């Protein structure tokens, strides 16, 4: 292992992705990179998914790895955002180690925070960071090779794995600088092509604005509560400052305002909307929230500010399955979802549902209730398989009942990983149908709103 000081840093996202998410930037790495760049370190950010859109030669993992080796980094920092991307990370590290065994490799992100020391069982890395890493990664680089007291660090010492104290967090998110997009490899070319590409304009690309960290809820399938110590928000002014910066930088007026539950704090949500209106920004944006956190007043204000789509974590149209997810209180009924969909349709806002299939308790009848809900609400949707992520109560329950293998994400992420009662063929037919249903929903919206 090298003993010299670290100055040249490559931050890498190797995740494979479906086309409809290929333009999303890994904001966690971008914030860390910006933080290091502002401290005068040489930083370059490589996001593999961009090559899927603009240069498929370097989407190939070996070619992508060559690109990073040419940069000659002292350390490579890899973000593992989802457990089902582990197989790609394993392959990537093997290729890098074969090319240059002296490069330090560190991993971090939600998956590492969930599994901590276990990550060394299947990843040949030197270091692992858990929790939020802006402060801890900087502390590590400044002190290297005397890094042993760095908070939020896990490292190997002989045959032992040493885990230091939980890292400090940035309490006031307004202290975070606007992301420095110039650290992204080949950003000039990406900007040009994104402006020409209608797809990336629709799915927001780099215009993914982080509004908060954490979540005030604790759904059984979600790893967010374990990743962040507490729910924190940026001020409306700082959020809109970043939107204005991105408008000028990317010349793209579509934004995704990223917050787990934007309307949880309605006063704050109103401040954000009013700031957009006050500055007369002609933007279109989407938000994420829950159906039990919206009403006529907030929907009207969102529309006035430029909201064209609201993403709801519906998960299922069956109350039985929702109860298993600890999603809502016992008084909640799926009937409320229909009321909200009518409010949005009235204002020409797209109602979009995040749906999960494959719960162990889910029957065909339960899934048909979900499909019926999507049709009746005229909902655009993203249907995906339920993956029980480490660090969630659902995962612990499934392990205890022997429904999934402990390290399912290391072996296979494509097949049906647990014993769902749902027929996979029926699911695929439904997915095919709703692919065209989504096309109809978006096409109808953009025909109505050509301006």
C-alpha positions as CSV (number, residue, x, y, z in Angstrom):
1,X,0.0,0.0,0.0
2,X,1.3,3.5,-0.9
3,X,2.6,5.7,1.9
4,X,2.8,9.1,0.1
5,X,0.4,11.9,0.6
6,X,-2.8,11.8,-1.5
7,X,-3.5,14.6,-3.9
8,X,-5.0,13.2,-7.1
9,X,-8.5,11.7,-6.6
10,X,-10.8,9.9,-8.9
11,X,-14.4,9.6,-7.8
12,X,-16.3,6.9,-9.6
13,X,-19.8,5.7,-10.2
14,X,-19.8,2.3,-12.0
15,X,-23.4,1.4,-11.6
16,X,-25.2,-0.1,-14.6
17,X,-28.6,1.3,-15.2
18,X,-31.7,1.1,-17.4
19,X,-31.8,3.8,-20.1
20,X,-34.5,5.8,-18.3
21,X,-32.0,6.7,-15.4
22,X,-28.8,6.8,-17.4
23,X,-28.6,10.6,-17.2
24,X,-28.9,10.9,-13.4
25,X,-25.8,12.3,-11.7
26,X,-24.4,10.7,-8.5
27,X,-25.0,13.8,-6.4
28,X,-23.3,12.3,-3.3
29,X,-20.0,12.0,-5.1
30,X,-20.4,15.3,-6.7
31,X,-20.8,17.0,-3.3
32,X,-17.7,15.2,-2.0
33,X,-15.7,16.1,-5.1
34,X,-16.7,19.8,-4.8
35,X,-15.8,19.8,-1.1
36,X,-12.3,18.4,-2.0
37,X,-11.8,20.7,-5.0
38,X,-12.5,23.7,-2.8
39,X,-9.7,22.5,-0.5
40,X,-7.3,22.6,-3.6
41,X,-7.1,18.8,-4.3
42,X,-7.0,17.5,-7.9
43,X,-10.4,15.8,-8.4
44,X,-12.1,14.2,-11.4
45,X,-15.5,12.5,-11.3
46,X,-16.2,9.6,-13.7
47,X,-19.8,8.5,-14.2
48,X,-20.2,5.4,-16.3
49,X,-23.8,5.9,-17.2
50,X,-23.1,9.0,-19.2
51,X,-21.1,6.9,-21.6
52,X,-24.2,4.8,-22.2
53,X,-25.9,7.9,-23.6
54,X,-23.1,9.6,-25.4
55,X,-20.1,7.3,-26.0
56,X,-20.9,3.6,-25.7
57,X,-17.2,2.6,-26.2
58,X,-16.4,3.7,-22.6
59,X,-19.6,2.2,-21.1
60,X,-17.7,-1.1,-21.5
61,X,-16.2,-1.7,-18.0
62,X,-12.7,-2.4,-19.2
63,X,-12.5,0.7,-21.4
64,X,-14.1,2.7,-18.6
65,X,-11.4,1.4,-16.2
66,X,-8.6,2.3,-18.7
67,X,-10.0,5.9,-18.8
68,X,-9.6,6.2,-15.0
69,X,-6.1,4.6,-15.0
70,X,-5.0,7.2,-17.5
71,X,-5.9,9.9,-15.0
72,X,-3.3,8.4,-12.7
73,X,-5.2,8.8,-9.4
74,X,-3.6,8.2,-6.0
75,X,-7.0,6.9,-4.8
76,X,-10.2,5.8,-6.3
77,X,-13.4,6.5,-4.4
78,X,-16.4,4.4,-5.4
79,X,-20.0,5.1,-4.5
80,X,-22.3,2.1,-4.0
81,X,-25.8,3.5,-4.0
82,X,-27.7,0.3,-4.3
83,X,-27.0,-3.3,-3.2
84,X,-27.9,-4.6,-6.7
85,X,-24.9,-2.8,-8.2
86,X,-22.3,-4.8,-6.1
87,X,-21.5,-7.3,-8.9
88,X,-20.4,-4.4,-11.2
89,X,-18.2,-2.9,-8.4
90,X,-16.6,-6.3,-7.8
91,X,-15.7,-6.6,-11.5
92,X,-14.5,-3.0,-11.7
93,X,-12.1,-3.4,-8.7
94,X,-10.7,-6.6,-10.1
95,X,-9.9,-4.9,-13.4
96,X,-8.3,-1.8,-11.7
97,X,-6.2,-4.0,-9.4
98,X,-5.0,-6.0,-12.4
99,X,-4.0,-2.7,-14.2
100,X,-2.3,-1.1,-11.2
101,X,-2.2,-2.8,-7.8
102,X,-0.8,0.3,-6.1
103,X,-3.9,2.5,-6.4
104,X,-5.8,2.8,-3.2
105,X,-9.5,1.9,-3.4
106,X,-12.1,3.3,-1.0
107,X,-15.8,2.5,-1.1
108,X,-18.7,4.3,0.4
109,X,-22.4,5.1,0.0
110,X,-25.7,3.7,1.3
111,X,-24.8,0.0,0.8
112,X,-21.5,0.4,2.8
113,X,-23.3,2.3,5.5
114,X,-25.8,-0.6,5.8
115,X,-23.3,-3.5,5.9
116,X,-20.2,-1.8,7.3
117,X,-17.4,-4.4,8.0
118,X,-19.1,-7.1,5.9
119,X,-18.2,-5.2,2.7
120,X,-14.6,-6.6,3.0
121,X,-16.0,-10.2,2.6
122,X,-16.7,-9.6,-1.1
123,X,-14.9,-6.4,-2.1
124,X,-11.1,-6.2,-2.5
125,X,-10.9,-2.6,-1.3
126,X,-8.5,-0.9,1.1
127,X,-10.9,1.4,2.9
128,X,-14.7,1.8,3.5
129,X,-16.5,4.9,4.6
130,X,-20.0,4.8,6.2
131,X,-22.4,7.6,6.8
132,X,-22.0,11.1,5.2
133,X,-18.5,11.4,3.9
134,X,-17.7,15.0,3.0
135,X,-16.0,15.7,6.3
136,X,-14.5,12.2,6.9
137,X,-13.1,11.7,3.4
138,X,-11.3,15.1,3.6
139,X,-10.0,14.2,7.1
140,X,-8.7,10.9,5.8
141,X,-6.9,12.5,2.8
142,X,-5.3,15.2,4.9
143,X,-4.0,12.8,7.5
144,X,-3.0,9.9,5.2
145,X,-1.0,7.7,5.9
146,X,-1.8,8.5,9.6
147,X,-5.5,8.0,9.0
148,X,-6.4,5.7,12.0
149,X,-8.4,8.3,13.9
150,X,-10.6,9.3,11.0
151,X,-14.3,9.1,11.9
152,X,-16.6,7.1,9.7
153,X,-13.8,4.9,8.5
154,X,-13.4,1.1,8.3
155,X,-10.1,-0.5,7.5
156,X,-8.2,-3.7,7.8
157,X,-5.3,-4.2,10.3
158,X,-3.8,-7.7,9.8
159,X,-6.8,-10.0,10.0
160,X,-9.0,-7.5,12.0
161,X,-11.5,-5.0,10.6
162,X,-11.4,-1.7,12.5
163,X,-14.4,0.6,12.6
164,X,-14.0,4.1,13.9
165,X,-16.7,6.4,15.5
166,X,-19.7,7.5,13.5
167,X,-18.7,10.5,11.3
168,X,-19.6,14.1,12.0
169,X,-22.2,15.5,9.7
170,X,-22.8,18.9,8.1
171,X,-25.7,20.1,10.4
172,X,-26.5,23.1,8.2
173,X,-26.8,22.0,4.6
174,X,-26.6,25.6,3.4
175,X,-22.8,25.2,4.1
176,X,-22.6,22.9,1.1
177,X,-21.3,24.7,-2.0
178,X,-23.2,24.5,-5.3
179,X,-21.8,21.4,-7.0
180,X,-18.8,22.0,-9.3
181,X,-19.8,20.3,-12.5
182,X,-16.4,21.1,-14.1
183,X,-14.9,18.1,-12.1
184,X,-17.1,15.7,-14.2
185,X,-15.0,14.0,-16.9
186,X,-15.8,15.4,-20.4
187,X,-18.4,17.8,-19.0
188,X,-18.2,20.1,-22.1
189,X,-19.2,17.4,-24.4
190,X,-21.9,16.1,-22.1
191,X,-23.4,19.6,-21.9
192,X,-23.6,19.9,-25.7
193,X,-25.2,16.5,-26.2
194,X,-27.6,16.9,-23.3
195,X,-29.0,20.1,-24.9
196,X,-29.7,18.2,-28.1
197,X,-31.1,15.1,-26.5
198,X,-34.8,15.3,-25.8
199,X,-34.7,12.3,-23.5
200,X,-32.3,13.9,-21.1
201,X,-34.4,17.1,-21.0
202,X,-37.4,15.1,-20.0
203,X,-35.6,13.0,-17.3
204,X,-33.7,16.0,-16.0
205,X,-30.1,14.8,-16.4
206,X,-27.8,16.7,-14.1
207,X,-30.6,19.1,-13.1
208,X,-31.1,17.0,-10.0
209,X,-31.3,19.4,-7.1
210,X,-30.7,18.1,-3.6
211,X,-33.1,19.8,-1.2
212,X,-32.6,17.7,1.9
213,X,-31.0,14.7,3.5
214,X,-32.7,11.9,5.5
215,X,-36.4,11.2,5.8
216,X,-38.8,11.7,8.7
217,X,-40.4,8.3,8.1
218,X,-39.2,4.8,8.7
219,X,-40.7,2.5,6.0
220,X,-39.6,-1.2,6.4
221,X,-38.1,-1.5,2.9
222,X,-36.1,1.8,3.0
223,X,-32.4,2.2,4.0
224,X,-32.5,6.1,4.1
225,X,-33.1,6.3,7.9
226,X,-30.0,4.3,8.6
227,X,-27.9,6.3,6.2
228,X,-28.6,9.8,7.7
229,X,-28.6,10.7,11.4
230,X,-31.5,13.0,11.0
231,X,-33.7,14.8,8.5
232,X,-32.3,18.2,7.4
233,X,-33.3,20.7,4.8
234,X,-31.6,23.5,2.8
235,X,-33.1,27.0,2.9
236,X,-35.3,28.1,0.0
237,X,-32.8,30.8,-1.0
238,X,-29.9,28.3,-1.3
239,X,-32.1,25.9,-3.3
240,X,-33.2,28.5,-5.8
241,X,-29.7,29.9,-6.1
242,X,-28.6,26.5,-7.3
243,X,-31.5,26.2,-9.7
244,X,-30.6,29.6,-11.2
245,X,-26.9,28.5,-11.5
246,X,-28.0,25.3,-13.3
247,X,-30.3,27.2,-15.6
248,X,-27.4,29.3,-16.8
249,X,-24.9,26.4,-16.9
250,X,-27.0,23.7,-18.6
251,X,-29.6,25.8,-20.4
252,X,-32.2,23.2,-19.4
253,X,-35.4,24.3,-17.6
254,X,-36.5,20.9,-16.4
255,X,-35.6,20.0,-12.8
256,X,-36.0,17.2,-10.3
257,X,-36.3,18.8,-6.8
258,X,-35.0,15.8,-4.8
259,X,-36.4,15.4,-1.3
260,X,-37.8,12.2,0.1
261,X,-41.0,13.9,1.2
262,X,-41.1,17.5,-0.1
263,X,-44.4,18.5,1.4
264,X,-43.7,17.0,4.9
265,X,-42.9,20.5,6.1
266,X,-45.6,22.5,4.2
267,X,-44.3,25.9,5.4
268,X,-40.8,25.1,3.9
269,X,-42.4,23.7,0.7
270,X,-44.3,27.0,0.3
271,X,-41.2,29.0,0.9
272,X,-39.4,27.1,-2.0
273,X,-42.4,27.6,-4.3
274,X,-42.8,31.3,-3.5
275,X,-39.1,31.9,-4.1
276,X,-39.4,30.4,-7.6
277,X,-42.4,32.6,-8.2
278,X,-40.7,35.7,-6.8
279,X,-37.6,35.3,-9.0
280,X,-39.9,34.7,-12.1
281,X,-38.1,31.5,-13.1
282,X,-39.7,29.8,-16.1
283,X,-38.9,26.3,-15.0
284,X,-40.7,23.0,-14.9
285,X,-39.9,20.6,-12.1
286,X,-41.0,17.4,-10.4
287,X,-41.0,16.5,-6.7
288,X,-41.3,13.4,-4.5
289,X,-43.8,13.1,-1.7
290,X,-46.6,11.0,-0.2
291,X,-50.3,11.1,-0.9
292,X,-51.1,11.8,2.7
293,X,-49.0,14.9,2.6
294,X,-50.7,17.0,-0.1
295,X,-53.9,19.0,-0.3
296,X,-55.6,21.5,-2.6
297,X,-53.7,24.5,-1.3
298,X,-50.2,23.1,-1.8
299,X,-51.0,21.5,-5.1
300,X,-52.2,24.8,-6.5
301,X,-49.0,26.6,-5.3
302,X,-46.8,23.8,-6.8
303,X,-48.6,24.3,-10.1
304,X,-48.1,28.1,-10.0
305,X,-44.4,27.6,-9.3
306,X,-44.0,25.3,-12.3
307,X,-44.5,21.7,-11.0
308,X,-45.4,19.4,-13.9
309,X,-45.1,16.0,-12.1
310,X,-45.4,14.6,-8.6
311,X,-43.8,11.3,-7.8
312,X,-45.6,9.3,-5.1
313,X,-44.2,6.3,-3.3
314,X,-47.5,4.3,-3.8
315,X,-45.7,0.9,-3.6
316,X,-48.9,-1.1,-3.8
317,X,-52.6,-0.8,-4.4
318,X,-53.2,-3.3,-1.6
319,X,-53.7,-2.1,2.0
320,X,-52.4,-5.5,3.2
321,X,-49.1,-5.0,1.5
322,X,-48.8,-1.3,2.5
323,X,-49.3,-2.4,6.2
324,X,-46.4,-4.8,5.7
325,X,-44.2,-1.9,4.6
326,X,-45.2,0.3,7.6
327,X,-46.0,2.9,5.0
328,X,-49.1,4.6,6.4
329,X,-51.0,4.6,9.7
330,X,-53.9,2.2,10.2
331,X,-56.5,4.8,9.1
332,X,-55.1,5.2,5.6
333,X,-57.0,3.8,2.7
334,X,-56.1,3.5,-1.0
335,X,-59.2,5.5,-1.7
336,X,-57.3,8.6,-0.7
337,X,-55.0,8.0,-3.6
338,X,-57.9,8.4,-6.1
339,X,-58.8,11.8,-4.6
340,X,-55.3,13.1,-5.0
341,X,-55.1,11.9,-8.6
342,X,-58.2,13.9,-9.5
343,X,-56.7,17.0,-7.9
344,X,-53.6,16.7,-10.0
345,X,-55.5,15.9,-13.2
346,X,-57.6,19.0,-12.7
347,X,-54.4,21.1,-12.7
348,X,-52.7,19.1,-15.5
349,X,-49.9,17.8,-13.2
350,X,-48.7,14.3,-14.0
351,X,-49.4,11.7,-11.2
352,X,-46.5,9.3,-11.2
353,X,-46.3,6.2,-9.0
354,X,-43.3,4.3,-7.7
355,X,-44.5,0.6,-7.5
356,X,-42.8,-2.5,-6.1
357,X,-43.8,-6.0,-6.9
358,X,-42.6,-9.3,-5.3
359,X,-43.5,-8.9,-1.6
360,X,-43.4,-12.4,-0.1
361,X,-47.0,-11.9,1.1
362,X,-48.2,-10.5,-2.3
363,X,-50.8,-12.6,-4.2
364,X,-52.0,-12.1,-7.7
365,X,-55.1,-10.5,-6.3
366,X,-53.0,-7.9,-4.5
367,X,-51.0,-7.1,-7.6
368,X,-54.1,-6.8,-9.8
369,X,-55.3,-4.2,-7.2
370,X,-52.1,-2.2,-7.9
371,X,-52.6,-2.4,-11.7
372,X,-56.2,-1.3,-11.3
373,X,-55.1,1.7,-9.2
374,X,-52.6,2.8,-11.9
375,X,-55.2,2.6,-14.6
376,X,-57.9,4.4,-12.7
377,X,-55.6,7.2,-11.6
378,X,-54.1,7.5,-15.1
379,X,-50.7,7.3,-13.4
380,X,-47.3,7.3,-15.1
381,X,-45.3,4.7,-13.2
382,X,-42.0,3.1,-12.4
383,X,-42.6,-0.6,-11.5
384,X,-39.6,-2.4,-10.0
385,X,-38.9,-5.6,-8.1
386,X,-38.8,-5.4,-4.3
387,X,-35.1,-5.8,-3.3
388,X,-34.7,-6.3,0.5
389,X,-31.8,-4.0,1.2
390,X,-29.4,-4.6,4.1
391,X,-30.0,-2.3,7.0
392,X,-33.8,-2.4,6.6
393,X,-36.2,-4.2,8.9
394,X,-37.7,-5.9,5.9
395,X,-34.3,-7.4,5.1
396,X,-33.8,-8.6,8.7
397,X,-37.3,-10.2,8.6
398,X,-36.6,-11.9,5.3
399,X,-33.3,-13.3,6.5
400,X,-34.9,-14.6,9.7
401,X,-37.6,-16.4,7.7
402,X,-35.0,-17.7,5.2
403,X,-36.8,-16.0,2.3
404,X,-33.6,-14.5,0.9
405,X,-29.9,-15.4,1.1
406,X,-27.8,-13.1,3.3
407,X,-25.6,-11.9,0.4
408,X,-28.1,-12.2,-2.4
409,X,-26.7,-9.1,-4.1
410,X,-23.3,-10.7,-4.5
411,X,-24.6,-13.7,-6.5
412,X,-27.5,-12.7,-8.6
413,X,-29.6,-9.5,-9.1
414,X,-31.5,-10.4,-12.3
415,X,-33.6,-13.4,-11.3
416,X,-36.4,-13.5,-8.8
417,X,-34.3,-13.4,-5.6
418,X,-37.0,-14.5,-3.2
419,X,-40.0,-16.8,-3.2
420,X,-42.7,-14.4,-4.4
421,X,-46.2,-15.8,-4.9
422,X,-46.5,-13.6,-7.9
423,X,-46.2,-15.1,-11.4
424,X,-43.1,-13.5,-13.1
425,X,-44.7,-13.9,-16.6
426,X,-47.8,-11.9,-15.6
427,X,-45.5,-9.2,-14.1
428,X,-43.6,-9.0,-17.4
429,X,-46.8,-8.7,-19.4
430,X,-47.9,-5.9,-17.1
431,X,-44.6,-4.1,-17.4
432,X,-44.8,-4.3,-21.2
433,X,-48.3,-2.8,-21.1
434,X,-47.4,0.1,-18.7
435,X,-44.3,0.9,-20.8
436,X,-46.7,2.1,-23.4
437,X,-49.1,3.5,-20.8
438,X,-46.2,5.8,-19.6
439,X,-45.5,6.9,-23.2
440,X,-49.1,7.9,-23.6
441,X,-49.1,9.9,-20.3
442,X,-46.0,11.9,-21.1
443,X,-46.9,12.3,-24.7
444,X,-50.3,13.7,-23.7
445,X,-48.7,16.2,-21.3
446,X,-46.1,17.6,-23.7
447,X,-48.7,17.9,-26.5
448,X,-50.8,20.0,-24.2
449,X,-47.8,22.0,-23.0
450,X,-45.7,22.9,-26.0
451,X,-44.4,26.1,-24.6
